[in-house]
Amino acid sequence: MTLPRPIRIETLLIGRAVDYTRPGSRSAIDKRPVAEAVQIGINGITGDEQGDLRVHGGPDKAIHHYPFDHYAAWQADLGARPLLAQPGAFGENFSTMGVTEADVCVGDRLRAGNVVLEVSQLRQPCWKLNDRFDTRDMARRVQHTGRTGWYYRVLEGGTLRAGDSLEWLERPWPQWSLARVLDVLYCNMLDRAALTDMLALPLTPSWRKLVEGRLARGEVESWAKRIDGPAAEA
């Protein structure tokens, strides 16, 4: 797999955490475009927030990238919706055209402005997407289609703005596209050889725990609480 060509960050978005749809829940999924330059640190974009730091944000999920390439497919699936008329529907920080999960690999390193990023993991969709789209199984649809987007770690902080290019610097694991990871996570879920190979990747602690758990137990973890919401296990 060759390195992708540089792509433009078409829209840069941030959001503030507010009370969300269910009692006690908060979310910053409603992110809005910013035109000015922003500061990037180890935890992401200055001024960007997350509603639940137990499962969102932090160094391994500092910046969320979602391809605008997927929006047409969502419009075909769900019908025309105002939410899908512009970037930000999925709570993304970077919106681009030209690369998807099939083109990006775990551990890819990229430069944007004077910031250096590393692809850390796919997004694992949660129930907040169900409520945002008023579609009961939206998180499952995102997972099933593989149109999940991905996260970056920040290796070198700095500044960037909408219109800057994302340029690929290196690809240490060309055999591990995000599309292949999606296949292991959600299709061929107990492929022991693939799971064992994944342990050589720079996995986040939560993903390493997931992979080791499947290998140890020979079964797939429950997704109910994440994907259906707190009431799913009541």
PyMOL commands that set and color helices and strands:
alter all, ss='L'
color gray80, all
select helices_A, chain A and resi 59-61+68-78+82-84+128-133+138-145+178-186+192-198+205-217+224-228+230-233
alter helices_A, ss='H'
color red, helices_A
select strands_A, chain A and resi 7-8+11-14+18-19+26-27+32-33+38-41+44-45+63-67+94-96+109-112+115-122+150-156+158-160+165-170
alter strands_A, ss='S'
color yellow, strands_A
deselect
rebuild
show_as cartoon
